[in-house]
Amino acid sequence: MITQTDDVAAALAEAKRRWPDLSDTELLYRLIAEGYQAMRRDPEARRARILAGAGALAGTYEPGYLEKLREDWPE
């Protein structure tokens, strides 16, 4: 039995947006499975992947590119 706390209700609402065709029971199973998978992931490996890509796009855009791009945007 799961008590419907504010956090549980928020999790179900978010899950319903992601998986609109599932029942609340199926959503709870899916949330549990997703949470379990997230817990099993190695945070150090994730951090290493992020750091490996850090700076890969440095220099792709010239200085002032964003400001120049925004000049064309309506106010």
C-alpha positions as CSV (number, residue, x, y, z in Angstrom):
1,M,0.0,0.0,0.0
2,I,1.3,3.4,-0.9
3,T,0.0,6.6,0.8
4,Q,-0.9,9.4,-1.6
5,T,1.4,12.1,-0.3
6,D,2.0,15.4,-2.2
7,D,5.3,13.9,-3.5
8,V,3.6,10.7,-4.7
9,A,0.8,12.8,-6.4
10,A,3.4,15.0,-8.1
11,A,5.4,11.9,-9.3
12,L,2.2,10.3,-10.7
13,A,1.2,13.5,-12.5
14,E,4.6,13.8,-14.1
15,A,4.6,10.1,-15.0
16,K,1.1,10.6,-16.5
17,R,2.4,13.3,-18.8
18,R,5.2,11.0,-20.0
19,W,3.1,7.8,-20.2
20,P,-0.5,9.0,-20.7
21,D,-1.9,5.6,-21.6
22,L,-0.9,3.8,-18.4
23,S,-3.1,3.3,-15.3
24,D,-2.0,4.7,-12.0
25,T,-0.9,1.2,-11.0
26,E,1.2,0.8,-14.1
27,L,2.6,4.3,-13.6
28,L,3.7,3.3,-10.1
29,Y,5.4,0.1,-11.5
30,R,7.1,2.2,-14.1
31,L,8.3,4.8,-11.6
32,I,9.7,2.1,-9.4
33,A,11.5,0.5,-12.3
34,E,12.9,3.8,-13.5
35,G,14.0,4.7,-10.0
36,Y,15.7,1.4,-9.6
37,Q,17.6,1.8,-12.9
38,A,18.7,5.3,-11.8
39,M,20.0,4.0,-8.6
40,R,22.0,1.3,-10.4
41,R,23.8,3.9,-12.6
42,D,27.3,4.7,-11.7
43,P,27.5,8.4,-11.0
44,E,31.3,8.4,-11.5
45,A,30.9,7.0,-14.9
46,R,28.4,9.6,-15.8
47,R,30.6,12.3,-14.5
48,A,33.5,11.0,-16.6
49,R,31.3,11.0,-19.7
50,I,30.3,14.6,-19.1
51,L,33.9,15.7,-18.5
52,A,35.1,13.8,-21.6
53,G,32.8,16.0,-23.7
54,A,33.4,19.2,-21.8
55,G,34.8,21.9,-24.1
56,A,34.2,19.9,-27.3
57,L,32.4,22.7,-28.9
58,A,34.6,25.5,-27.6
59,G,35.3,28.0,-30.4
60,T,32.3,26.8,-32.5
61,Y,30.6,30.2,-32.2
62,E,32.5,33.5,-32.5
63,P,32.4,36.0,-29.6
64,G,29.2,38.1,-29.7
65,Y,27.3,35.4,-31.8
66,L,24.4,35.3,-29.4
67,E,24.0,39.0,-29.2
68,K,24.1,39.2,-33.0
69,L,21.5,36.5,-33.3
70,R,19.2,38.3,-30.9
71,E,19.3,41.5,-33.0
72,D,16.9,39.7,-35.4
73,W,14.4,38.8,-32.7
74,P,11.3,40.8,-32.2
75,E,11.0,42.6,-28.8
